[in-house]
């Protein structure tokens, strides 16, 4: 009837599942798969391929206690660093941090827009609290009139009217995001070889150092562009002026905000920021710069978000105080 133009595929394992997603996405479909931490470990090589070949890919990570099998039915925020830098080599992935079922729904839709526009993997950092427990939620609403933004995709007429040579990895707009085509779009134009190995701007294999550096530096330009695409952090200013702050994310939202209310009644005032995505944008940098002491609340042993903030924002480690709960 054309009313149900989708497919659900039961893959044999995590490697096959992410492989199907990458293949579907390369071919122009919108696809995703879901897993937990051990699955993300197995998917690292495909995630690196999608990052380097610049194929839109959506993955939902329902985080649980680790390492190894850990406590497989207990929640944790312990895959932050694993997901942010998944794969070998210099790799960075877009992460989304939902706090409620409604945000899971909304970020689920947004992840496909981001993946298509940025041509890169997007990983939704869910956890078992959201994945298995029951929650009160506002209604989940999606506008049926929504027009999907597929990003920089050349049509048959676009290719037909091009006067210059098409280059799959040619940065025409200086934002790090190149134009792509779907297989079979034009009978003679727009084809390119998709590979996980080094290539030039026209997708031709090369081991030239200059071409490799050019490509890797362009991916960093795209990473900077991504900062303007991802969801911005949410702020909760203190009742009184303070240079102390608190950072939380995901399902620590409810408990952190309850603690802030209790502390405020006791005369302890903290500016709060809920991080909703990675890469961190200028708003996160400003919050870090404007506070002298910041507590980072997270559900893991090692303070993984704190590590990510120190690494990416180059903030002094002694400014960020870890508040970790992992029991």
N, C-alpha and C positions, 0 to 999 in steps of 0.2 A: 504493500500500500504506500510505501514511502514515508510512513509515519514513524517508523522505528529504524532509522538508518544508522544503527550502531551495532557493534559486536562486542561480546564478552568472551575473552579467550582464557582458558585455563592452561597456563604454561606448565612445563614439567618441573621447573625450578626457578630460582631468582635470576640466574643469568639469562635464561630464556625469556623471562618476563620483561626485563629491561631491554633486551635485544629486540623484542617485538615492538616495544614502545619507540625505540630509536628508529627502527625501520618504518613503522607507520608514520611517525612524525616527519621523517625525511621525504616520505611520499606524499605529504600534504594533509594527512589526517591529524586529528587531535587525539592523543592517546596518553594514558597514565597507568602507573601501577602503584601498589602500596606494599609496604614491607615494614620490618623493624630493624634494629641495629645490625644484627648478623647478616640480614639481607643486603643492607647498604654496603657492608664489607665486601660481599660477593659481587656487587654491582659496580665496584670502583672502576674497573677497566672500561666498561661501557660508558660510564659517566665521563671519564676522561676523553673517550672518543667523541661523545656528543659535544663536549666543551671545545675540543680542538677542531673538529669538523664543523662546528657551529650548527648543530641540529637541535631544534626545540624539543625539550624533554621534560615531562612532569613526573615527579615522584613524591609520594606521601610516606613519610617515615613516622610510624607510630612508636615512639620511643619507649623502651622498657629498661628495667635494671640490668646492667651488665657488670663486668665484661663476660665474655662467653655467653652461656645460657643465663647466668645471673639468677635473678628472680623473674621468670618469664611472664608472670601475671601481675607484676607490680610496675607502677609508673616511675619514670625518671626523666630528667633532661640531660641525658648523658651522651648524646650523639652530635653535639653542636660542632665540635672540632672535626669529627669524622666526616660530617656532611659538608662543612664549609670548604674543606680542602680535599674532598674525595678524589682519588686517583693519584698516580705518581706524577712527578714533574711539577711544574708551576701551574697550579689549577685553583680557581676560586669559583664557587657556585652561589647563586642567589638562593637565600633562605627566607621563608616566611614563618612567623611565629604566631599562630592563632591562640586566643585565650578562651574562647567560648565556642559552642556549637555553631552559632551564627557566623562567627568569624571563620570557622572551618569551611562553611558553605561559601562565604563570600571570597575567601582567599583561594578556595578551590577553583572558582570561576576565574579569578584574577590571575592565577598561576598560568593558565593557558594564554592569556593575553600577554603576560610578561615573557613567557617562553618564546612565543611567536615573534614579538617585537624585538627581543634581545637575541634571538637565535641561540639559546643556551639552556642548559638544565636549570629547572627551578624545583627546589625541594621544600615541601611543606612539613615543618617540624611539629607534627602532632605528638601526642603522648597517650599512654594507656588511660589516664584520668579522663581525657576527652573521648578516647576511642572505645572504652568499655563501660564507663559509668553513665548513670542517668542524670540529666541536667534539666532545669527549667530553662527555656529559651524563648526569645522573641521569635515571631514567625519568620520562616525562611522565604525570602521573596526574590524572584528573578524575573526581570522584565522580558517578556517574550519578543518584544520589538528590538531587543539589543542587537546591534550590528557588531559582529566579531571583527576585531582588529588583527589582521594576519601579518602586520608589519610590512617589511620591504620584500614583496613578492612580485616579480615581473610577470605580466600577462603575455599572451601571444602577440597582441598588438604592440605592447611595450618593446618586445624583442624585435618585432618586424620593423619598427620605426627607429631602432637604435642605429646611429651612424658609427659610433665608436665600437671597439671590440669589447665584448662582454667579459668581465672578470669577476668570478665568484667571490674572491677575497680582495676586491678593489674597494677601498673606502672613499666613495664618491662624496659623501656629506661630512666627512671629517668628524664623525661621532663614533667611529669604531665599528659600526654596524653596516654590513655589506648587503647588496641585493642578491636574492636567491631566486631560483625557479623550481617549479615542481617537475618531476620527470614527465616527458611527453608534452610539455607545454607548446613547443614549436617544433616542426619537423626537422629543421636544420640549425636553429640558433638556441643558445642558452644552455646547452649541455655542458656538464663539467664532471670531472672524476672526483668522487667523494672518497677521501682517504684519511687515515689517522696519522699519516707521515707528513713530514715537512714538505711544503709546496710554495710556489710563488703566488702572486696576486691573481693569476689566471688558473689556479688549481693544478699547475703542472709540477710534478715531482721534482724536487731539488734538494741537495744537501748544501747549498750555498749558505754561508754564515749570515750574509747580509739579508737574504730573503727570510731566513728563520727569525732573526732579530726583529725585522720589520713586522712580521706576523705577530710575534709575541708582544711587542710593544703596542700594536694596534688592539690586541685583546685587552690590554690595560686601559686604553682609551675607552673601549666599550664598557669596561668595569666602572669607570668614572661616569659614563652616561647612565648606567644602570641606577646610580644613586638618585637620579631624578625621576625614575620610574617606580621604584619600590614604595610600599606603604611607609608613611612617615611615623615617627614615634609619637606616643600619646603622653601628654604632660599633665601632672597634677600638682600645681604650685602649693606651697605651704601657706598657712594662714599668716605667718610672720616671715619677714626677710631672714634668710639663712644662707650660709655657705656650705651647709651639709645637704647631701642628696642621697637618693636611693634609686637603684635600677632593678627592674624585674621584667619578666617576659613569660609568655605562655600561661600555663595554669597556676603559676604562683600569683597571678593577678588578684584573686579574691582574698587570699590570706595576707598578702602584702598590704592591700588597701585596708583590710580590717586592722592590721597592726598599726598602720599610719593613723587611723582614727583613734586608737587607744593611746598611742604616743602623743598625739595632739592634745588629748584631754589631760595628759600628764605634763604638758608644757614643753614637749620635745617636738620640734618642727623640722620636717625634712621635705625638700622639693623632690618630687618623684617623676621618673620617666619610665614608661613601659616601651621597650624596644619591640618593634613589630616586624623588622626585616633586616637582612644583611645583603648587600653592603650597607654600612652605616653612612648616613648622609650628614650634611652640615649641621642639622639640628642636634644630632648626637654629639658632634665635636664641640658645639657651643655649650651644651650642658656639662660636658667634661671640663671644659675650660673655666666655666663660671662657678665651679664648686671646688672647695678645698679638700673635702672628705666625702667619699661616695661609697655606699654599701651596695654590693652586688648580690642579689638574692637568687639562688638557683638550686635545683635539685640534682646535684651530683657532688662527688667528693672533691674534685680538683679545681672547681671554679672555672669551667670551660668558657662561659661567656666572658668572664673577666679576662681570661687569657686572650680571647679574640679581640676584645677592646684594646688591650695593651698592644697587641701585635699590629692591629690595623690602624689605630688612632694615635699610636706612639705616645700614649699618656704615661706619666710616671707611675710605676707599679704601686708605690706606697700611697698613692691617692685613692686607689680602689681597694676597699676592704671586703674580703669574701665572707658571705653569709651562706654557708652550704648546708643543706639538709638532704641526707640520702638514706635515711632509715625507712 
